[in-house]
Amino acid sequence: MKNPSILLVDDSVTIRRYARSILEGMTEGYEVTERENGALALNWLSSLVDTELPDLIIFDRNMPEMSGDECVRIIKMDEDWQSIPLLFLTAQTDEEQVVAGAAFLDVDAYICKPFVPDELQSHVRRLISGTPDSSGASQQTAGGRVNAELDSIQAHRGLESEEPMMDLFLAEAAEHAAHMASGLQDLKMGHVDREILAVMGRGAHSIKGAGGIVGLFAIAGLAGTLETYFNQVQKAPESLAAEHLPILAVALGLLTAFSGFPSDDIRTLEVERRDDIEQAKSRVGLLMGKGDDATASSSIPRGSPMDPTELDREDKPSVSNVASEPISTTALGTGLTSSRNIVVLLIDDQRIIGESVRSMLESEPDIVFHFCQNPTEAVAKALEVQPTVILQDLVMPEVDGLELVRRFRVEKELAAVPLIVLSGTEEAEVKAEAFALGANDYMVKLPNALEVIARIRYHSQAYINLLEREAAMARVTWLAEHDPLTGCLNRRTWHEQLEVAIAAGDADHTVAVAICDIDLFKKVNDTYGHQCGDDAIKHVVDIIGRGLDELGYLGRLGGEEFGIFITLPVGSQQSTAALAQADSDFENIRQTLENSPLQWNEHVLNLTISTGVSLYREGEKVEETLSRADAGVYQAKDGGRNKVVLVS
């Protein structure tokens, strides 16, 4: 009987190492698998058959690529995964938000960082085996978190020596601080968008969570305040002012400085600089929702430890000169816009109306304006410019305005674009017909500029939100079905497609199944490193994909192993001819790879594959077909590798 297994998902290597040491120290002998973000976690789950699924998943809520929340939604929709117990790790400090979020997502339990071993162990035992909590540990409350902070560093000292854990944290913090400093440079140059702010927020989040684990609570507190700030500004980039940047520079400078110190000095340094840290934390806090107070009396006394010019002195932790460079207020003003512009298309036969609306929008730098005077060209123009809102006249020559509404609504790409009808009449019947045909709004020409801009922004933002939700869902769906490294199908989806192909078969067709394994792949990894190994896998997938040329389906079954299936015509069940055709197809792929070495840095890698091929037999289980193909792989390996072996 196999030991219970746990999937641990967190972007912080410090937290993963801490949690893993707790879990592997338990008497139950848990097997722990780590993944650093939600996308990789889903990909790993997709590669498993039902009997291999973990007994528990531990998720961080806030991760890059795909958050824990997104993962949980996907898991809860999957009939094979939805019964796996879920435990959330969160660095949120608002207890009500934590409880509400856990309940909304239907997770089984949550733990607030930092946490102590007893707390994690208690939840794990309860969720995996149903053992009652006999240790006295319970769901952590806001008050109990204070004791957790006092206990956490002592707790992890009992698991392993403190120095390796601290070194791990400092290396991780240095990487995140460098990304945040780079983001600050972008902000200062006016290159501001939500993705930059999101990266900075995620970096602060990781330092906050890992800092609490190793007991650096002042640093964790500063990082937490920065996380809140960046998350708030991400929602409204226009709220970032030039006056904020020196304050952010000081705070980031402190994080950068701490991450560069030896681990045995870091606790002493945190005590010595605690006042500086608290002052920086307070000043960043003032930037959030305090109006003019955020910048009033914001000058730092010259010569104080918090003075940006003093942070380069040799007797203090050195900081990059992010605070001493000039700030371009002009660039800042033009750069603070959403990453997706508002695009307005106006259709009206009167040029004076077009110029009037253009004039109204001149002071709105994030609104792109297009004008179409010919209603017969309106649909084509809309398809070209992809508007976020359409304004159209109701009375025009050649095409009636209501007819144009119908045309927009039957065009698939434009059916959801908000449409505002402009008219010179207030008649209720006309308004009712416009709304019945699919118009979203109605304005009598021409209202005040403030009203026009407000309606444009309101409808555009709703449409942009819709597009972003659809894109996010498409991304989630793609990640759930594909291998993120190579882009080919993952094991689970490939297996499902194979079953569909077999079920759809008839007397004139059969399915050829192949399993391919890269020869001596471990040697590639051991000699050149995992980055080279990843590039080798992508190279092989590229060669196989071009060889298939959409004739079959390619999936990554795990590691360096791939599956392929092709539907072949057999005519009167001539399986011999079908097997010969499959042999020819896969032999061509083998030869192409053999003759296409991978250029990696200064090295040339000659990659080959061993392939086993079998045909599906009417009435057998898919696993039997795969088993024969797998046996062919072993025969190819035993026969010297770089071969295609047919197993009839």
Secondary structure as GFF3:
##gff-version 3
##sequence-region A 1 648
A	DSSP	beta_strand	5	9	.	.	.	ID=ss1
A	DSSP	alpha_helix	13	24	.	.	.	ID=ss2
A	DSSP	beta_strand	31	35	.	.	.	ID=ss3
A	DSSP	alpha_helix	38	46	.	.	.	ID=ss4
A	DSSP	three_ten_helix	50	52	.	.	.	ID=ss5
A	DSSP	beta_strand	56	60	.	.	.	ID=ss6
A	DSSP	alpha_helix	68	77	.	.	.	ID=ss7
A	DSSP	beta_strand	86	90	.	.	.	ID=ss8
A	DSSP	alpha_helix	95	105	.	.	.	ID=ss9
A	DSSP	beta_strand	109	112	.	.	.	ID=ss10
A	DSSP	alpha_helix	117	129	.	.	.	ID=ss11
A	DSSP	alpha_helix	144	157	.	.	.	ID=ss12
A	DSSP	alpha_helix	162	188	.	.	.	ID=ss13
A	DSSP	alpha_helix	194	213	.	.	.	ID=ss14
A	DSSP	alpha_helix	217	235	.	.	.	ID=ss15
A	DSSP	three_ten_helix	237	239	.	.	.	ID=ss16
A	DSSP	alpha_helix	244	259	.	.	.	ID=ss17
A	DSSP	three_ten_helix	263	265	.	.	.	ID=ss18
A	DSSP	alpha_helix	266	272	.	.	.	ID=ss19
A	DSSP	alpha_helix	274	286	.	.	.	ID=ss20
A	DSSP	three_ten_helix	291	294	.	.	.	ID=ss21
A	DSSP	three_ten_helix	308	312	.	.	.	ID=ss22
A	DSSP	alpha_helix	329	335	.	.	.	ID=ss23
A	DSSP	beta_strand	342	347	.	.	.	ID=ss24
A	DSSP	alpha_helix	351	361	.	.	.	ID=ss25
A	DSSP	beta_strand	367	372	.	.	.	ID=ss26
A	DSSP	three_ten_helix	375	377	.	.	.	ID=ss27
A	DSSP	alpha_helix	378	385	.	.	.	ID=ss28
A	DSSP	beta_strand	389	393	.	.	.	ID=ss29
A	DSSP	alpha_helix	401	410	.	.	.	ID=ss30
A	DSSP	three_ten_helix	412	414	.	.	.	ID=ss31
A	DSSP	beta_strand	419	423	.	.	.	ID=ss32
A	DSSP	alpha_helix	428	436	.	.	.	ID=ss33
A	DSSP	beta_strand	441	444	.	.	.	ID=ss34
A	DSSP	alpha_helix	449	481	.	.	.	ID=ss35
A	DSSP	beta_strand	489	490	.	.	.	ID=ss36
A	DSSP	alpha_helix	491	503	.	.	.	ID=ss37
A	DSSP	beta_strand	509	518	.	.	.	ID=ss38
A	DSSP	alpha_helix	521	528	.	.	.	ID=ss39
A	DSSP	alpha_helix	530	548	.	.	.	ID=ss40
A	DSSP	beta_strand	552	558	.	.	.	ID=ss41
A	DSSP	beta_strand	561	569	.	.	.	ID=ss42
A	DSSP	alpha_helix	575	594	.	.	.	ID=ss43
A	DSSP	beta_strand	598	600	.	.	.	ID=ss44
A	DSSP	beta_strand	603	605	.	.	.	ID=ss45
A	DSSP	beta_strand	609	615	.	.	.	ID=ss46
A	DSSP	alpha_helix	622	638	.	.	.	ID=ss47
A	DSSP	beta_strand	644	646	.	.	.	ID=ss48
###
